[in-house]
Amino acid sequence: MKKWVYTFKSIRVDTVEKPVLGTGYSRMALEFDMASVQEHHLELGLLQILRDRTWKMNISLSAMVIFAVFSLLYGLLKIGLRVDFGAPEGALVRNIYILSLVLSFLFIWILFSLRFGITNLKKEAVEKERGPGTWKLIDEKEWDRFYRLWKLAREKEEKDLEEFKNKLATKDTK
């Protein structure tokens, strides 16, 4: 049976209280602990993905999405195009409508379940290996972009702090 290998990194996300510069207030912020970065390799088979619990949960999500879209389409057909689904002339349109509804539902259900199932299995593997906690999972191909953005945010934070200190120093000398 075919196996898929997923390579990704996990990083701990901590919730910290940070002061808001220039005020007496503080705010809660998420901070990534770069010392906790660890690489993972996960090998998944089709049966593991199909046995995941997300298949059951995504039935209702898929149904809500599809029924909302197809309700609008039904209204457009019924009111806008004046299609009579009960008449013999409307039987073809009704059959196409029902067939497309069922196929769209199955497609969306499979799409959501595969995506969320793989993500769920990754999270379970990280928690099993590293323990419970809040973990950010980043695919290997997206790591460079994540690291670059994290570094830019860190530099901006340090620059803002330096500007605030300089502003306070110039204020004190006046």
C-alpha positions in Angstrom: 0.0 0.0 0.0 1.2 3.5 -0.8 2.7 5.6 2.0 3.0 9.4 2.0 5.9 11.0 3.9 5.4 14.4 5.4 8.3 16.5 6.6 7.5 19.3 8.9 8.8 21.3 11.9 7.0 22.0 15.2 7.6 25.0 17.4 6.2 25.7 20.8 3.8 28.7 21.0 3.7 30.5 24.3 1.2 33.0 25.5 3.1 35.9 27.2 2.1 39.2 28.7 3.8 42.1 27.0 3.7 45.7 28.0 2.2 48.2 25.6 4.9 50.9 25.1 4.0 54.3 26.3 1.0 53.2 28.4 0.6 51.4 31.7 -1.2 48.5 30.1 -0.1 45.1 29.0 -1.5 42.7 26.4 -1.4 39.0 25.8 0.7 38.0 22.8 1.7 34.7 21.2 5.4 34.1 21.1 7.3 31.4 19.2 10.1 29.6 21.2 12.7 29.2 18.5 14.8 27.0 20.8 12.1 24.4 20.7 12.1 23.8 17.0 12.2 20.2 16.1 11.9 18.4 12.7 9.5 15.5 12.2 9.1 12.9 9.5 5.7 11.3 9.4 4.8 8.4 7.2 1.1 7.9 6.6 -0.8 5.2 4.8 -4.3 5.5 3.3 -5.9 3.5 6.1 -4.5 5.8 8.8 -5.9 8.8 7.0 -9.3 7.1 6.5 -9.5 6.0 10.1 -9.0 9.5 11.5 -12.0 11.1 13.3 -12.2 14.1 11.1 -14.2 12.2 8.5 -17.2 12.1 10.9 -16.8 15.8 11.9 -16.5 17.0 8.3 -19.8 15.6 7.2 -21.7 18.4 8.9 -19.2 21.1 7.8 -19.4 19.9 4.2 -23.2 19.7 4.4 -23.5 23.2 5.7 -21.2 24.6 2.9 -22.9 22.7 0.1 -26.5 23.2 1.3 -25.9 27.0 1.6 -24.4 27.2 -1.9 -27.1 24.9 -3.5 -29.9 26.8 -1.7 -28.8 30.0 -3.4 -28.5 28.1 -6.7 -32.0 26.6 -6.2 -33.4 30.1 -5.6 -31.6 31.4 -8.7 -33.1 28.5 -10.8 -36.6 28.8 -9.4 -37.0 32.5 -9.2 -34.4 33.9 -11.7 -34.8 31.3 -14.5 -38.3 30.1 -13.6 -37.5 26.4 -13.7 -40.3 24.2 -12.5 -38.7 21.1 -10.9 -42.1 19.3 -10.7 -42.9 19.6 -14.4 -41.8 17.0 -16.9 -39.7 19.6 -18.6 -37.8 20.3 -15.4 -36.9 16.7 -14.7 -33.6 17.0 -16.5 -32.7 20.1 -14.6 -33.8 18.5 -11.3 -31.7 15.4 -12.0 -28.6 17.5 -12.9 -29.2 19.7 -9.8 -29.4 16.7 -7.5 -26.5 14.9 -9.1 -24.3 18.0 -8.9 -25.3 18.5 -5.3 -24.3 15.0 -4.3 -21.1 15.0 -6.2 -20.1 18.4 -4.8 -20.9 17.2 -1.3 -18.7 14.2 -1.7 -15.9 16.2 -3.3 -15.9 18.8 -0.5 -16.3 16.2 2.2 -13.2 14.2 0.9 -11.2 17.4 0.4 -11.9 18.7 3.9 -11.4 15.3 5.5 -8.1 14.6 3.8 -6.7 18.1 4.6 -7.9 18.2 8.2 -7.2 14.5 8.8 -3.5 14.8 7.8 -3.2 17.9 9.9 -4.8 16.1 12.8 -2.5 13.1 12.5 0.5 15.5 12.4 -0.7 17.2 15.7 -1.2 13.8 17.3 2.3 12.7 16.3 3.9 15.9 17.7 1.9 15.6 21.0 2.9 12.0 21.3 6.5 12.8 20.7 6.9 16.1 22.5 4.0 16.1 25.0 0.9 18.2 25.3 1.1 21.9 24.6 0.4 24.5 21.9 2.4 23.6 18.8 2.7 25.4 15.5 3.3 22.9 12.7 5.1 24.3 9.6 5.8 22.3 6.5 9.4 22.1 5.4 8.8 24.0 2.2 7.2 26.9 4.2 9.8 27.1 6.9 12.1 29.7 5.2 9.1 32.0 4.7 8.0 31.5 8.3 11.5 32.1 9.7 12.0 35.2 7.5 8.7 36.7 8.8 9.5 35.8 12.4 12.8 37.5 12.1 11.3 40.7 10.5 8.7 40.8 13.3 11.5 40.4 15.9 13.6 43.2 14.4 10.6 45.5 14.3 9.8 44.8 17.9 13.4 45.5 18.9 13.4 48.7 16.7 10.2 49.9 18.4 11.6 49.3 21.8 14.8 51.2 20.9 12.8 54.1 19.6 10.7 54.2 22.7 13.8 54.2 24.9 15.4 57.0 22.9 12.1 59.0 23.1 12.1 58.6 26.9 15.8 59.6 27.1 15.2 62.7 25.1 12.1 63.5 27.1 14.1 63.2 30.4 16.9 65.5 29.2 14.4 68.4 28.4 
